[in-house]
Amino acid sequence: MAKAADRTEITVELPFKLESIAKAAAPGGAEGMWHRYIISQGTNTIEGVRAGTHAEVTTLVHDMVERLNERREGKHRPKAKR
């Protein structure tokens, strides 16, 4: 049986990936169009909600996945100027 440390090392080697994006009810007190997303890395998951159209949320979450994978690999990209 694999030790917890071994399982963690294996999981860290796996990239983050977008599993799904679906329409969701607005959180309490919020208005507008919301979407729930799920990002996975092996058996680990990140779930969240974002406001915006499906296309907007897809772009934002893909950028998030890219940044998570860059951090996982130890790479850094310059911060976007706003």
PDB file with SEQRES, HELIX, SHEET and CRYST1 records, atoms N, CA, C and O in Angstrom:
SEQRES   1 A   82  MET ALA LYS ALA ALA ASP ARG THR GLU ILE THR VAL GLU          
SEQRES   2 A   82  LEU PRO PHE LYS LEU GLU SER ILE ALA LYS ALA ALA ALA          
SEQRES   3 A   82  PRO GLY GLY ALA GLU GLY MET TRP HIS ARG TYR ILE ILE          
SEQRES   4 A   82  SER GLN GLY THR ASN THR ILE GLU GLY VAL ARG ALA GLY          
SEQRES   5 A   82  THR HIS ALA GLU VAL THR THR LEU VAL HIS ASP MET VAL          
SEQRES   6 A   82  GLU ARG LEU ASN GLU ARG ARG GLU GLY LYS HIS ARG PRO          
SEQRES   7 A   82  LYS ALA LYS ARG                                              
HELIX    1 AA1 ALA A    4  GLU A   13  1                                  10    
HELIX    2 AA2 HIS A   54  GLU A   73  1                                  20    
SHEET    1 AA1 3 LYS A  17  ALA A  24  0                                        
SHEET    2 AA1 3 TRP A  34  GLN A  41 -1                                        
SHEET    3 AA1 3 ASN A  44  ALA A  51 -1                                        
CRYST1    1.000    1.000    1.000  90.00  90.00  90.00 P 1           1          
ATOM      1  N   MET A   1       0.841  -1.185   0.000  1.00  0.00           N  
ATOM      2  CA  MET A   1       0.000   0.000   0.000  1.00  0.00           C  
ATOM      3  C   MET A   1       0.884   1.245   0.000  1.00  0.00           C  
ATOM      4  O   MET A   1       1.842   1.319   0.769  1.00  0.00           O  
ATOM      5  N   ALA A   2       0.574   2.222  -0.851  1.00  0.00           N  
ATOM      6  CA  ALA A   2       1.376   3.437  -0.966  1.00  0.00           C  
ATOM      7  C   ALA A   2       1.168   4.333   0.245  1.00  0.00           C  
ATOM      8  O   ALA A   2       0.057   4.463   0.759  1.00  0.00           O  
ATOM      9  N   LYS A   3       2.261   4.947   0.691  1.00  0.00           N  
ATOM     10  CA  LYS A   3       2.190   5.883   1.809  1.00  0.00           C  
ATOM     11  C   LYS A   3       1.565   7.189   1.329  1.00  0.00           C  
ATOM     12  O   LYS A   3       1.551   7.476   0.132  1.00  0.00           O  
ATOM     13  N   ALA A   4       1.045   7.981   2.274  1.00  0.00           N  
ATOM     14  CA  ALA A   4       0.430   9.268   1.942  1.00  0.00           C  
ATOM     15  C   ALA A   4       1.416  10.169   1.203  1.00  0.00           C  
ATOM     16  O   ALA A   4       1.029  10.849   0.253  1.00  0.00           O  
ATOM     17  N   ALA A   5       2.673  10.190   1.616  1.00  0.00           N  
ATOM     18  CA  ALA A   5       3.685  11.021   0.956  1.00  0.00           C  
ATOM     19  C   ALA A   5       3.878  10.591  -0.491  1.00  0.00           C  
ATOM     20  O   ALA A   5       4.046  11.435  -1.371  1.00  0.00           O  
ATOM     21  N   ASP A   6       3.856   9.287  -0.745  1.00  0.00           N  
ATOM     22  CA  ASP A   6       3.995   8.791  -2.115  1.00  0.00           C  
ATOM     23  C   ASP A   6       2.818   9.231  -2.975  1.00  0.00           C  
ATOM     24  O   ASP A   6       3.002   9.655  -4.116  1.00  0.00           O  
ATOM     25  N   ARG A   7       1.605   9.132  -2.426  1.00  0.00           N  
ATOM     26  CA  ARG A   7       0.410   9.552  -3.175  1.00  0.00           C  
ATOM     27  C   ARG A   7       0.463  11.041  -3.471  1.00  0.00           C  
ATOM     28  O   ARG A   7       0.074  11.470  -4.558  1.00  0.00           O  
ATOM     29  N   THR A   8       0.945  11.847  -2.505  1.00  0.00           N  
ATOM     30  CA  THR A   8       1.054  13.294  -2.702  1.00  0.00           C  
ATOM     31  C   THR A   8       2.027  13.600  -3.828  1.00  0.00           C  
ATOM     32  O   THR A   8       1.747  14.443  -4.680  1.00  0.00           O  
ATOM     33  N   GLU A   9       3.172  12.919  -3.838  1.00  0.00           N  
ATOM     34  CA  GLU A   9       4.159  13.149  -4.893  1.00  0.00           C  
ATOM     35  C   GLU A   9       3.592  12.805  -6.257  1.00  0.00           C  
ATOM     36  O   GLU A   9       3.835  13.528  -7.223  1.00  0.00           O  
ATOM     37  N   ILE A  10       2.845  11.719  -6.356  1.00  0.00           N  
ATOM     38  CA  ILE A  10       2.232  11.331  -7.623  1.00  0.00           C  
ATOM     39  C   ILE A  10       1.223  12.382  -8.058  1.00  0.00           C  
ATOM     40  O   ILE A  10       1.198  12.765  -9.228  1.00  0.00           O  
ATOM     41  N   THR A  11       0.385  12.858  -7.129  1.00  0.00           N  
ATOM     42  CA  THR A  11      -0.625  13.867  -7.454  1.00  0.00           C  
ATOM     43  C   THR A  11       0.023  15.149  -7.936  1.00  0.00           C  
ATOM     44  O   THR A  11      -0.451  15.750  -8.899  1.00  0.00           O  
ATOM     45  N   VAL A  12       1.108  15.589  -7.283  1.00  0.00           N  
ATOM     46  CA  VAL A  12       1.780  16.828  -7.665  1.00  0.00           C  
ATOM     47  C   VAL A  12       2.313  16.732  -9.083  1.00  0.00           C  
ATOM     48  O   VAL A  12       2.399  17.746  -9.776  1.00  0.00           O  
ATOM     49  N   GLU A  13       2.671  15.545  -9.529  1.00  0.00           N  
ATOM     50  CA  GLU A  13       3.172  15.368 -10.888  1.00  0.00           C  
ATOM     51  C   GLU A  13       2.073  15.521 -11.935  1.00  0.00           C  
ATOM     52  O   GLU A  13       2.370  15.796 -13.097  1.00  0.00           O  
ATOM     53  N   LEU A  14       0.828  15.351 -11.552  1.00  0.00           N  
ATOM     54  CA  LEU A  14      -0.290  15.444 -12.492  1.00  0.00           C  
ATOM     55  C   LEU A  14      -0.655  16.900 -12.730  1.00  0.00           C  
ATOM     56  O   LEU A  14      -0.641  17.696 -11.790  1.00  0.00           O  
ATOM     57  N   PRO A  15      -0.981  17.267 -13.965  1.00  0.00           N  
ATOM     58  CA  PRO A  15      -1.388  18.649 -14.233  1.00  0.00           C  
ATOM     59  C   PRO A  15      -2.821  18.916 -13.762  1.00  0.00           C  
ATOM     60  O   PRO A  15      -3.635  18.000 -13.645  1.00  0.00           O  
ATOM     61  N   PHE A  16      -3.103  20.179 -13.498  1.00  0.00           N  
ATOM     62  CA  PHE A  16      -4.468  20.607 -13.236  1.00  0.00           C  
ATOM     63  C   PHE A  16      -5.202  20.609 -14.566  1.00  0.00           C  
ATOM     64  O   PHE A  16      -4.606  20.891 -15.606  1.00  0.00           O  
ATOM     65  N   LYS A  17      -6.499  20.295 -14.539  1.00  0.00           N  
ATOM     66  CA  LYS A  17      -7.289  20.367 -15.770  1.00  0.00           C  
ATOM     67  C   LYS A  17      -8.724  20.769 -15.431  1.00  0.00           C  
ATOM     68  O   LYS A  17      -9.233  20.472 -14.350  1.00  0.00           O  
ATOM     69  N   LEU A  18      -9.347  21.439 -16.364  1.00  0.00           N  
ATOM     70  CA  LEU A  18     -10.736  21.856 -16.206  1.00  0.00           C  
ATOM     71  C   LEU A  18     -11.631  20.656 -16.453  1.00  0.00           C  
ATOM     72  O   LEU A  18     -11.588  20.056 -17.527  1.00  0.00           O  
ATOM     73  N   GLU A  19     -12.436  20.307 -15.470  1.00  0.00           N  
ATOM     74  CA  GLU A  19     -13.358  19.175 -15.598  1.00  0.00           C  
ATOM     75  C   GLU A  19     -14.703  19.617 -16.160  1.00  0.00           C  
ATOM     76  O   GLU A  19     -15.240  18.980 -17.066  1.00  0.00           O  
ATOM     77  N   SER A  20     -15.254  20.718 -15.620  1.00  0.00           N  
ATOM     78  CA  SER A  20     -16.576  21.128 -16.094  1.00  0.00           C  
ATOM     79  C   SER A  20     -16.878  22.581 -15.736  1.00  0.00           C  
ATOM     80  O   SER A  20     -16.318  23.148 -14.798  1.00  0.00           O  
ATOM     81  N   ILE A  21     -17.782  23.154 -16.518  1.00  0.00           N  
ATOM     82  CA  ILE A  21     -18.358  24.471 -16.248  1.00  0.00           C  
ATOM     83  C   ILE A  21     -19.841  24.341 -16.564  1.00  0.00           C  
ATOM     84  O   ILE A  21     -20.220  23.856 -17.630  1.00  0.00           O  
ATOM     85  N   ALA A  22     -20.685  24.785 -15.617  1.00  0.00           N  
ATOM     86  CA  ALA A  22     -22.130  24.692 -15.825  1.00  0.00           C  
ATOM     87  C   ALA A  22     -22.813  25.886 -15.180  1.00  0.00           C  
ATOM     88  O   ALA A  22     -22.304  26.456 -14.214  1.00  0.00           O  
ATOM     89  N   LYS A  23     -23.958  26.260 -15.714  1.00  0.00           N  
ATOM     90  CA  LYS A  23     -24.735  27.354 -15.124  1.00  0.00           C  
ATOM     91  C   LYS A  23     -25.049  27.021 -13.669  1.00  0.00           C  
ATOM     92  O   LYS A  23     -25.252  25.861 -13.311  1.00  0.00           O  
ATOM     93  N   ALA A  24     -25.084  28.065 -12.837  1.00  0.00           N  
ATOM     94  CA  ALA A  24     -25.365  27.876 -11.413  1.00  0.00           C  
ATOM     95  C   ALA A  24     -26.224  29.025 -10.910  1.00  0.00           C  
ATOM     96  O   ALA A  24     -26.243  30.106 -11.499  1.00  0.00           O  
ATOM     97  N   ALA A  25     -26.928  28.781  -9.821  1.00  0.00           N  
ATOM     98  CA  ALA A  25     -27.704  29.837  -9.181  1.00  0.00           C  
ATOM     99  C   ALA A  25     -26.737  30.853  -8.583  1.00  0.00           C  
ATOM    100  O   ALA A  25     -25.651  30.499  -8.123  1.00  0.00           O  
ATOM    101  N   ALA A  26     -27.143  32.108  -8.596  1.00  0.00           N  
ATOM    102  CA  ALA A  26     -26.318  33.162  -8.009  1.00  0.00           C  
ATOM    103  C   ALA A  26     -26.202  32.938  -6.506  1.00  0.00           C  
ATOM    104  O   ALA A  26     -27.177  32.561  -5.856  1.00  0.00           O  
ATOM    105  N   PRO A  27     -25.013  33.169  -5.951  1.00  0.00           N  
ATOM    106  CA  PRO A  27     -24.876  33.038  -4.500  1.00  0.00           C  
ATOM    107  C   PRO A  27     -25.762  34.059  -3.786  1.00  0.00           C  
ATOM    108  O   PRO A  27     -26.160  35.057  -4.388  1.00  0.00           O  
ATOM    109  N   GLY A  28     -26.072  33.823  -2.525  1.00  0.00           N  
ATOM    110  CA  GLY A  28     -26.960  34.695  -1.763  1.00  0.00           C  
ATOM    111  C   GLY A  28     -26.632  36.170  -1.914  1.00  0.00           C  
ATOM    112  O   GLY A  28     -25.497  36.586  -1.683  1.00  0.00           O  
ATOM    113  N   GLY A  29     -27.619  36.956  -2.299  1.00  0.00           N  
ATOM    114  CA  GLY A  29     -27.469  38.388  -2.434  1.00  0.00           C  
ATOM    115  C   GLY A  29     -26.880  38.854  -3.755  1.00  0.00           C  
ATOM    116  O   GLY A  29     -26.863  40.055  -4.024  1.00  0.00           O  
ATOM    117  N   ALA A  30     -26.399  37.946  -4.581  1.00  0.00           N  
ATOM    118  CA  ALA A  30     -25.794  38.320  -5.860  1.00  0.00           C  
ATOM    119  C   ALA A  30     -26.826  38.224  -6.977  1.00  0.00           C  
ATOM    120  O   ALA A  30     -27.837  37.530  -6.867  1.00  0.00           O  
ATOM    121  N   GLU A  31     -26.535  38.941  -8.048  1.00  0.00           N  
ATOM    122  CA  GLU A  31     -27.405  38.908  -9.224  1.00  0.00           C  
ATOM    123  C   GLU A  31     -26.573  38.550 -10.439  1.00  0.00           C  
ATOM    124  O   GLU A  31     -25.346  38.480 -10.371  1.00  0.00           O  
ATOM    125  N   GLY A  32     -27.250  38.325 -11.541  1.00  0.00           N  
ATOM    126  CA  GLY A  32     -26.558  38.081 -12.792  1.00  0.00           C  
ATOM    127  C   GLY A  32     -26.401  36.608 -13.111  1.00  0.00           C  
ATOM    128  O   GLY A  32     -26.961  35.738 -12.443  1.00  0.00           O  
ATOM    129  N   MET A  33     -25.620  36.353 -14.159  1.00  0.00           N  
ATOM    130  CA  MET A  33     -25.384  34.998 -14.649  1.00  0.00           C  
ATOM    131  C   MET A  33     -24.145  34.433 -13.956  1.00  0.00           C  
ATOM    132  O   MET A  33     -23.094  35.075 -13.938  1.00  0.00           O  
ATOM    133  N   TRP A  34     -24.267  33.233 -13.387  1.00  0.00           N  
ATOM    134  CA  TRP A  34     -23.171  32.594 -12.663  1.00  0.00           C  
ATOM    135  C   TRP A  34     -22.929  31.195 -13.201  1.00  0.00           C  
ATOM    136  O   TRP A  34     -23.836  30.550 -13.729  1.00  0.00           O  
ATOM    137  N   HIS A  35     -21.692  30.736 -13.058  1.00  0.00           N  
ATOM    138  CA  HIS A  35     -21.314  29.396 -13.491  1.00  0.00           C  
ATOM    139  C   HIS A  35     -20.466  28.731 -12.414  1.00  0.00           C  
ATOM    140  O   HIS A  35     -19.633  29.374 -11.774  1.00  0.00           O  
ATOM    141  N   ARG A  36     -20.689  27.442 -12.226  1.00  0.00           N  
ATOM    142  CA  ARG A  36     -19.897  26.631 -11.301  1.00  0.00           C  
ATOM    143  C   ARG A  36     -18.849  25.902 -12.131  1.00  0.00           C  
ATOM    144  O   ARG A  36     -19.144  25.393 -13.213  1.00  0.00           O  
ATOM    145  N   TYR A  37     -17.618  25.855 -11.615  1.00  0.00           N  
ATOM    146  CA  TYR A  37     -16.555  25.144 -12.327  1.00  0.00           C  
ATOM    147  C   TYR A  37     -15.895  24.135 -11.394  1.00  0.00           C  
ATOM    148  O   TYR A  37     -15.929  24.272 -10.171  1.00  0.00           O  
ATOM    149  N   ILE A  38     -15.301  23.129 -12.003  1.00  0.00           N  
ATOM    150  CA  ILE A  38     -14.539  22.122 -11.274  1.00  0.00           C  
ATOM    151  C   ILE A  38     -13.207  21.938 -11.988  1.00  0.00           C  
ATOM    152  O   ILE A  38     -13.159  21.665 -13.187  1.00  0.00           O  
ATOM    153  N   ILE A  39     -12.123  22.094 -11.222  1.00  0.00           N  
ATOM    154  CA  ILE A  39     -10.765  21.861 -11.706  1.00  0.00           C  
ATOM    155  C   ILE A  39     -10.252  20.649 -10.941  1.00  0.00           C  
ATOM    156  O   ILE A  39     -10.488  20.530  -9.739  1.00  0.00           O  
ATOM    157  N   SER A  40      -9.553  19.752 -11.624  1.00  0.00           N  
ATOM    158  CA  SER A  40      -9.025  18.578 -10.928  1.00  0.00           C  
ATOM    159  C   SER A  40      -7.524  18.466 -11.134  1.00  0.00           C  
ATOM    160  O   SER A  40      -6.951  18.986 -12.092  1.00  0.00           O  
ATOM    161  N   GLN A  41      -6.913  17.757 -10.184  1.00  0.00           N  
ATOM    162  CA  GLN A  41      -5.511  17.357 -10.281  1.00  0.00           C  
ATOM    163  C   GLN A  41      -5.457  15.986  -9.614  1.00  0.00           C  
ATOM    164  O   GLN A  41      -5.338  15.882  -8.394  1.00  0.00           O  
ATOM    165  N   GLY A  42      -5.546  14.950 -10.420  1.00  0.00           N  
ATOM    166  CA  GLY A  42      -5.651  13.600  -9.857  1.00  0.00           C  
ATOM    167  C   GLY A  42      -6.964  13.484  -9.095  1.00  0.00           C  
ATOM    168  O   GLY A  42      -8.033  13.733  -9.653  1.00  0.00           O  
ATOM    169  N   THR A  43      -6.886  13.109  -7.825  1.00  0.00           N  
ATOM    170  CA  THR A  43      -8.106  12.981  -7.020  1.00  0.00           C  
ATOM    171  C   THR A  43      -8.470  14.273  -6.300  1.00  0.00           C  
ATOM    172  O   THR A  43      -9.527  14.349  -5.674  1.00  0.00           O  
ATOM    173  N   ASN A  44      -7.616  15.290  -6.378  1.00  0.00           N  
ATOM    174  CA  ASN A  44      -7.913  16.588  -5.763  1.00  0.00           C  
ATOM    175  C   ASN A  44      -8.821  17.400  -6.676  1.00  0.00           C  
ATOM    176  O   ASN A  44      -8.689  17.344  -7.899  1.00  0.00           O  
ATOM    177  N   THR A  45      -9.741  18.153  -6.086  1.00  0.00           N  
ATOM    178  CA  THR A  45     -10.608  19.015  -6.889  1.00  0.00           C  
ATOM    179  C   THR A  45     -10.695  20.402  -6.278  1.00  0.00           C  
ATOM    180  O   THR A  45     -10.586  20.579  -5.065  1.00  0.00           O  
ATOM    181  N   ILE A  46     -10.894  21.370  -7.143  1.00  0.00           N  
ATOM    182  CA  ILE A  46     -11.162  22.754  -6.763  1.00  0.00           C  
ATOM    183  C   ILE A  46     -12.506  23.083  -7.378  1.00  0.00           C  
ATOM    184  O   ILE A  46     -12.678  22.963  -8.591  1.00  0.00           O  
ATOM    185  N   GLU A  47     -13.457  23.496  -6.562  1.00  0.00           N  
ATOM    186  CA  GLU A  47     -14.776  23.883  -7.055  1.00  0.00           C  
ATOM    187  C   GLU A  47     -15.009  25.340  -6.711  1.00  0.00           C  
ATOM    188  O   GLU A  47     -14.629  25.807  -5.636  1.00  0.00           O  
ATOM    189  N   GLY A  48     -15.637  26.056  -7.634  1.00  0.00           N  
ATOM    190  CA  GLY A  48     -15.920  27.460  -7.385  1.00  0.00           C  
ATOM    191  C   GLY A  48     -17.022  27.960  -8.276  1.00  0.00           C  
ATOM    192  O   GLY A  48     -17.523  27.235  -9.135  1.00  0.00           O  
ATOM    193  N   VAL A  49     -17.403  29.214  -8.069  1.00  0.00           N  
ATOM    194  CA  VAL A  49     -18.396  29.877  -8.913  1.00  0.00           C  
ATOM    195  C   VAL A  49     -17.836  31.216  -9.357  1.00  0.00           C  
ATOM    196  O   VAL A  49     -17.090  31.869  -8.628  1.00  0.00           O  
ATOM    197  N   ARG A  50     -18.206  31.608 -10.551  1.00  0.00           N  
ATOM    198  CA  ARG A  50     -17.789  32.894 -11.119  1.00  0.00           C  
ATOM    199  C   ARG A  50     -18.976  33.506 -11.826  1.00  0.00           C  
ATOM    200  O   ARG A  50     -19.812  32.803 -12.393  1.00  0.00           O  
ATOM    201  N   ALA A  51     -19.041  34.819 -11.786  1.00  0.00           N  
ATOM    202  CA  ALA A  51     -20.078  35.544 -12.518  1.00  0.00           C  
ATOM    203  C   ALA A  51     -19.600  35.763 -13.947  1.00  0.00           C  
ATOM    204  O   ALA A  51     -18.406  35.934 -14.192  1.00  0.00           O  
ATOM    205  N   GLY A  52     -20.536  35.756 -14.886  1.00  0.00           N  
ATOM    206  CA  GLY A  52     -20.208  36.038 -16.268  1.00  0.00           C  
ATOM    207  C   GLY A  52     -20.868  35.062 -17.220  1.00  0.00           C  
ATOM    208  O   GLY A  52     -21.507  34.092 -16.813  1.00  0.00           O  
ATOM    209  N   THR A  53     -20.694  35.348 -18.502  1.00  0.00           N  
ATOM    210  CA  THR A  53     -21.212  34.450 -19.523  1.00  0.00           C  
ATOM    211  C   THR A  53     -20.379  33.171 -19.521  1.00  0.00           C  
ATOM    212  O   THR A  53     -19.300  33.126 -18.930  1.00  0.00           O  
ATOM    213  N   HIS A  54     -20.879  32.151 -20.173  1.00  0.00           N  
ATOM    214  CA  HIS A  54     -20.135  30.891 -20.258  1.00  0.00           C  
ATOM    215  C   HIS A  54     -18.760  31.127 -20.875  1.00  0.00           C  
ATOM    216  O   HIS A  54     -17.763  30.585 -20.399  1.00  0.00           O  
ATOM    217  N   ALA A  55     -18.704  31.931 -21.929  1.00  0.00           N  
ATOM    218  CA  ALA A  55     -17.426  32.210 -22.607  1.00  0.00           C  
ATOM    219  C   ALA A  55     -16.467  32.957 -21.677  1.00  0.00           C  
ATOM    220  O   ALA A  55     -15.280  32.633 -21.629  1.00  0.00           O  
ATOM    221  N   GLU A  56     -16.965  33.950 -20.942  1.00  0.00           N  
ATOM    222  CA  GLU A  56     -16.111  34.711 -20.026  1.00  0.00           C  
ATOM    223  C   GLU A  56     -15.548  33.818 -18.918  1.00  0.00           C  
ATOM    224  O   GLU A  56     -14.355  33.857 -18.620  1.00  0.00           O  
ATOM    225  N   VAL A  57     -16.417  33.023 -18.322  1.00  0.00           N  
ATOM    226  CA  VAL A  57     -15.987  32.152 -17.230  1.00  0.00           C  
ATOM    227  C   VAL A  57     -15.018  31.093 -17.753  1.00  0.00           C  
ATOM    228  O   VAL A  57     -14.044  30.761 -17.079  1.00  0.00           O  
ATOM    229  N   THR A  58     -15.274  30.566 -18.939  1.00  0.00           N  
ATOM    230  CA  THR A  58     -14.369  29.583 -19.534  1.00  0.00           C  
ATOM    231  C   THR A  58     -12.976  30.176 -19.696  1.00  0.00           C  
ATOM    232  O   THR A  58     -11.986  29.530 -19.352  1.00  0.00           O  
ATOM    233  N   THR A  59     -12.888  31.387 -20.212  1.00  0.00           N  
ATOM    234  CA  THR A  59     -11.593  32.051 -20.388  1.00  0.00           C  
ATOM    235  C   THR A  59     -10.902  32.260 -19.043  1.00  0.00           C  
ATOM    236  O   THR A  59      -9.714  31.972 -18.903  1.00  0.00           O  
ATOM    237  N   LEU A  60     -11.640  32.759 -18.057  1.00  0.00           N  
ATOM    238  CA  LEU A  60     -11.064  33.001 -16.730  1.00  0.00           C  
ATOM    239  C   LEU A  60     -10.562  31.713 -16.090  1.00  0.00           C  
ATOM    240  O   LEU A  60      -9.475  31.692 -15.513  1.00  0.00           O  
ATOM    241  N   VAL A  61     -11.336  30.648 -16.184  1.00  0.00           N  
ATOM    242  CA  VAL A  61     -10.953  29.389 -15.546  1.00  0.00           C  
ATOM    243  C   VAL A  61      -9.786  28.738 -16.292  1.00  0.00           C  
ATOM    244  O   VAL A  61      -8.903  28.162 -15.657  1.00  0.00           O  
ATOM    245  N   HIS A  62      -9.764  28.818 -17.617  1.00  0.00           N  
ATOM    246  CA  HIS A  62      -8.618  28.291 -18.370  1.00  0.00           C  
ATOM    247  C   HIS A  62      -7.338  29.028 -17.960  1.00  0.00           C  
ATOM    248  O   HIS A  62      -6.287  28.405 -17.810  1.00  0.00           O  
ATOM    249  N   ASP A  63      -7.422  30.354 -17.780  1.00  0.00           N  
ATOM    250  CA  ASP A  63      -6.266  31.122 -17.321  1.00  0.00           C  
ATOM    251  C   ASP A  63      -5.837  30.669 -15.925  1.00  0.00           C  
ATOM    252  O   ASP A  63      -4.643  30.565 -15.646  1.00  0.00           O  
ATOM    253  N   MET A  64      -6.808  30.399 -15.052  1.00  0.00           N  
ATOM    254  CA  MET A  64      -6.516  29.929 -13.707  1.00  0.00           C  
ATOM    255  C   MET A  64      -5.785  28.578 -13.758  1.00  0.00           C  
ATOM    256  O   MET A  64      -4.798  28.376 -13.050  1.00  0.00           O  
ATOM    257  N   VAL A  65      -6.272  27.669 -14.589  1.00  0.00           N  
ATOM    258  CA  VAL A  65      -5.649  26.356 -14.731  1.00  0.00           C  
ATOM    259  C   VAL A  65      -4.206  26.511 -15.244  1.00  0.00           C  
ATOM    260  O   VAL A  65      -3.294  25.834 -14.770  1.00  0.00           O  
ATOM    261  N   GLU A  66      -4.023  27.393 -16.198  1.00  0.00           N  
ATOM    262  CA  GLU A  66      -2.682  27.636 -16.741  1.00  0.00           C  
ATOM    263  C   GLU A  66      -1.742  28.137 -15.637  1.00  0.00           C  
ATOM    264  O   GLU A  66      -0.613  27.660 -15.522  1.00  0.00           O  
ATOM    265  N   ARG A  67      -2.206  29.095 -14.828  1.00  0.00           N  
ATOM    266  CA  ARG A  67      -1.377  29.621 -13.742  1.00  0.00           C  
ATOM    267  C   ARG A  67      -1.074  28.543 -12.696  1.00  0.00           C  
ATOM    268  O   ARG A  67       0.051  28.453 -12.204  1.00  0.00           O  
ATOM    269  N   LEU A  68      -2.068  27.735 -12.360  1.00  0.00           N  
ATOM    270  CA  LEU A  68      -1.843  26.640 -11.401  1.00  0.00           C  
ATOM    271  C   LEU A  68      -0.777  25.679 -11.912  1.00  0.00           C  
ATOM    272  O   LEU A  68       0.089  25.245 -11.152  1.00  0.00           O  
ATOM    273  N   ASN A  69      -0.841  25.351 -13.188  1.00  0.00           N  
ATOM    274  CA  ASN A  69       0.149  24.432 -13.761  1.00  0.00           C  
ATOM    275  C   ASN A  69       1.531  25.073 -13.834  1.00  0.00           C  
ATOM    276  O   ASN A  69       2.535  24.388 -13.640  1.00  0.00           O  
ATOM    277  N   GLU A  70       1.602  26.365 -14.109  1.00  0.00           N  
ATOM    278  CA  GLU A  70       2.890  27.048 -14.121  1.00  0.00           C  
ATOM    279  C   GLU A  70       3.496  27.063 -12.721  1.00  0.00           C  
ATOM    280  O   GLU A  70       4.697  26.843 -12.564  1.00  0.00           O  
ATOM    281  N   ARG A  71       2.678  27.320 -11.705  1.00  0.00           N  
ATOM    282  CA  ARG A  71       3.173  27.290 -10.322  1.00  0.00           C  
ATOM    283  C   ARG A  71       3.648  25.892  -9.950  1.00  0.00           C  
ATOM    284  O   ARG A  71       4.673  25.724  -9.290  1.00  0.00           O  
ATOM    285  N   ARG A  72       2.886  24.894 -10.385  1.00  0.00           N  
ATOM    286  CA  ARG A  72       3.229  23.497 -10.094  1.00  0.00           C  
ATOM    287  C   ARG A  72       4.580  23.153 -10.692  1.00  0.00           C  
ATOM    288  O   ARG A  72       5.358  22.407 -10.098  1.00  0.00           O  
ATOM    289  N   GLU A  73       4.860  23.694 -11.862  1.00  0.00           N  
ATOM    290  CA  GLU A  73       6.115  23.415 -12.552  1.00  0.00           C  
ATOM    291  C   GLU A  73       7.238  24.360 -12.128  1.00  0.00           C  
ATOM    292  O   GLU A  73       8.388  24.176 -12.527  1.00  0.00           O  
ATOM    293  N   GLY A  74       6.908  25.369 -11.321  1.00  0.00           N  
ATOM    294  CA  GLY A  74       7.917  26.318 -10.864  1.00  0.00           C  
ATOM    295  C   GLY A  74       8.212  27.421 -11.849  1.00  0.00           C  
ATOM    296  O   GLY A  74       9.243  28.085 -11.745  1.00  0.00           O  
ATOM    297  N   LYS A  75       7.322  27.631 -12.808  1.00  0.00           N  
ATOM    298  CA  LYS A  75       7.516  28.692 -13.795  1.00  0.00           C  
ATOM    299  C   LYS A  75       6.731  29.915 -13.351  1.00  0.00           C  
ATOM    300  O   LYS A  75       5.719  29.801 -12.660  1.00  0.00           O  
ATOM    301  N   HIS A  76       7.204  31.075 -13.749  1.00  0.00           N  
ATOM    302  CA  HIS A  76       6.506  32.310 -13.420  1.00  0.00           C  
ATOM    303  C   HIS A  76       6.340  33.119 -14.701  1.00  0.00           C  
ATOM    304  O   HIS A  76       7.255  33.199 -15.520  1.00  0.00           O  
ATOM    305  N   ARG A  77       5.181  33.709 -14.860  1.00  0.00           N  
ATOM    306  CA  ARG A  77       4.974  34.574 -16.012  1.00  0.00           C  
ATOM    307  C   ARG A  77       4.748  35.984 -15.483  1.00  0.00           C  
ATOM    308  O   ARG A  77       4.249  36.150 -14.369  1.00  0.00           O  
ATOM    309  N   PRO A  78       5.103  36.993 -16.255  1.00  0.00           N  
ATOM    310  CA  PRO A  78       4.925  38.357 -15.780  1.00  0.00           C  
ATOM    311  C   PRO A  78       3.450  38.654 -15.524  1.00  0.00           C  
ATOM    312  O   PRO A  78       2.572  38.159 -16.231  1.00  0.00           O  
ATOM    313  N   LYS A  79       3.196  39.466 -14.508  1.00  0.00           N  
ATOM    314  CA  LYS A  79       1.819  39.855 -14.202  1.00  0.00           C  
ATOM    315  C   LYS A  79       1.301  40.757 -15.307  1.00  0.00           C  
ATOM    316  O   LYS A  79       2.028  41.597 -15.838  1.00  0.00           O  
ATOM    317  N   ALA A  80       0.026  40.568 -15.648  1.00  0.00           N  
ATOM    318  CA  ALA A  80      -0.607  41.377 -16.693  1.00  0.00           C  
ATOM    319  C   ALA A  80      -0.761  42.809 -16.187  1.00  0.00           C  
ATOM    320  O   ALA A  80      -1.096  43.033 -15.024  1.00  0.00           O  
ATOM    321  N   LYS A  81      -0.517  43.758 -17.057  1.00  0.00           N  
ATOM    322  CA  LYS A  81      -0.724  45.163 -16.693  1.00  0.00           C  
ATOM    323  C   LYS A  81      -2.191  45.487 -16.834  1.00  0.00           C  
ATOM    324  O   LYS A  81      -2.833  45.094 -17.808  1.00  0.00           O  
ATOM    325  N   ARG A  82      -2.706  46.185 -15.890  1.00  0.00           N  
ATOM    326  CA  ARG A  82      -4.125  46.553 -15.919  1.00  0.00           C  
ATOM    327  C   ARG A  82      -4.287  48.028 -16.038  1.00  0.00           C  
ATOM    328  O   ARG A  82      -5.413  48.524 -16.078  1.00  0.00           O  
TER     329      ARG A  82                                                      
END                                                                             
